[in-house]
Amino acid sequence: MISILSAVVVLGILIFVHELGHFLFAKLFGVGVEKFSLGFGPRLIGKQIGETEYRISAFPLGGYVKMVGEGAEEGPPEADPERSFSAKPPLQRMIIVAAGPAFNLLFAYIVFVVVCMIGIPSATSRIGDVIKDKPAALAGLRAGDRITAVDGKPVVRWNDMANLIADSGGKPLLLTVQRNHDTFTVKVAPEIRTAKNLLGEQVTTPAIGVMVSKETVTDKLEPLEAVVKGGEHTWSLTRMTVLAVGKIIGGAISLDNVGGPIMIAKTAGEQAETGLVYFLSFMALLSINLGLLNLLPIPILDGGHLVFYLWELVSGRAVSMKTREFAQQVGLVLLVGLMVLAFYNDIARYLIGQG
């Protein structure tokens, strides 16, 4: 139950943020907005405020903002062309469309800033386990030992230690180790390990054969530090997401990794049970994914509309309605195909796989 509730909260917030971007910039440029809907299909509840009906609809996997004159480039003239989306210059239409994905990225950044101020749990440099017959075991290291320095460089966090080992190039390292109340040094020669990274690439990395412990400390940042660190987190995950999508399209990452609503619900529930910071971080990651997904140049998505309006901006003439309708039909087939794949993977992974 907590998984479903967590997924509803996450998706509801992210869809609202996305559509709010479209809505605010439509209003900024004087475009009338007829409907602001969270979800698709039949209306469940709603309220008319001014010219806009705000509603929650039956199917929660999306939402929309219905603007005056939207899609009416070749239709009858609008009663109020000044309020029509189609009557606005191409650049303004592009900004309105791009505002949805942009708000998702901005939201992710704000969430990461908040997370940095709340405090991010980080694993310490204490060893949780030592793998048999690996360099650390052969050098006499044990579970519970804390590594305090690598080649004289102090370390407190696991990532700092792991990065120094990875950057060693495989040369022998002098580790300073704390065991109970004793401190000593030991020389360890890392072995070169080949494994796949998050992008499915084969990488070789020096490793000594130790596993992280469950001991953590919480790093809380001051507001100015959090503003910088939040930007770093957002950029890093945005870059990784773009690379991952490229790898999926290129076939380097299997389509089996594509997930859908069941995966989102399961992960959201797990993160909610783990703690607020993890839940917020997952929501920020999902917001980045939603923003970037909508920028793909698929006609039915925001990215596809941006391509049409860019063509109009450069060429001085709009794409014909017939061409747009055909492209949107193709885009719909692609999007439905992607959704079917995501549902299939979810069923295979969580239902059949657990059966």
C-alpha positions, 0 to 999 in steps of 0.5 A, a space after each residue: 500500500 505504501 508503494 502505491 501511495 508513494 508513487 501517486 504522491 511522486 507522480 502527482 507532484 512531478 506532473 503538476 510541476 511539469 504542467 505548471 511550467 506550461 501554464 505559467 508561461 502561457 499566462 505570461 505570454 497572454 495565452 488563454 488556458 481552458 483546462 489544467 488537468 492532472 491525469 487523462 481521460 474522464 474528469 473525476 473532480 474539478 473546479 472552474 476558476 475564471 477561464 480555466 477548469 482545474 481538474 483531476 482526471 481518471 488516468 494518473 499517468 500524465 496530464 495536460 494544459 489545454 490552451 486556446 487555439 492549440 493545434 488550430 494552425 490550419 483551423 477556423 480563425 479564433 474569436 480572440 486571436 490575441 489569446 490564441 496559442 497558435 497566433 503567438 510567434 514561434 519563439 514564444 510557443 517554443 518557450 511555453 512548450 519547453 517550460 514544462 521539462 525546464 520546470 522538472 529540471 528546476 524542481 529536481 535542483 531545488 529538491 537536491 538543494 533541500 536534501 543537501 541542507 537536510 543532510 546526506 547520509 554517507 558511508 564511512 571508511 570502515 570496512 564491512 567485509 573483506 573478500 577472501 584471497 583478494 589484496 586486502 585479505 592477503 594484507 591482513 585487513 579485517 571486517 571492522 577496520 577503519 581506513 583513515 588514510 591512503 598514501 598519506 591522504 586522510 579519508 573519512 568517507 568511503 567514496 573518498 577512499 574508493 576514488 583514491 584506490 581507483 585513481 591509483 592505476 594499480 600501484 601499491 598503496 600504503 593504507 593507514 588502518 585503525 583497528 580498535 584502539 590501535 593504528 598501523 600501516 599496511 601496503 596493499 597492491 590493488 588488482 585490476 577488476 573488470 566490470 560494467 558501470 551504470 551505463 553498461 560499459 566495460 571498465 577496468 578499475 583497481 580494487 582491493 577487495 573490501 565491502 562497505 559497512 552500514 556505518 554512516 554519517 550525515 553531512 549537512 551543508 550550509 545554504 550557500 554550499 547546498 546551492 552549489 552542491 545541489 547544482 552538481 547533483 542535478 548536472 551529474 544525474 542529467 548528464 548520466 541520464 542523457 548518456 544512458 538514453 543514448 546507450 539504450 537507443 544505440 543498443 549498448 544498454 539492454 531494453 530490459 532496463 526500461 521500467 514502468 509504473 510498477 517499478 516506480 511504485 516499488 522503488 518509491 515505496 522502498 525509498 519512502 521506507 528508507 527515509 525522507 532524504 532517499 525518497 526526495 532524492 528518488 523524486 528528483 531523479 524521476 523529475 530529471 527523467 521526466 523532463 528529459 524524456 519529454 524533450 525527446 524529438 518524438 512528435 507527440 512529446 514536447 520535444 517533437 513540438 519544439 522541432 515543429 516550431 523550430 522549423 517554423 522559426 527558421 523557415 518562416 512557414 509552419 509545418 502543414 497540419 497533415 504532416 503534423 497529424 501523420 508525425 503525431 500518429 507515428 509518435 503515438 505508436 512509438 510512445 505506446 510501444 515504449 509503454 508496452 515495453 515498460 509494462 512487460 518488463 515490470 511484469 516479467 521482473 516483479 510478477 513473473 519473476 517473483 512467481 
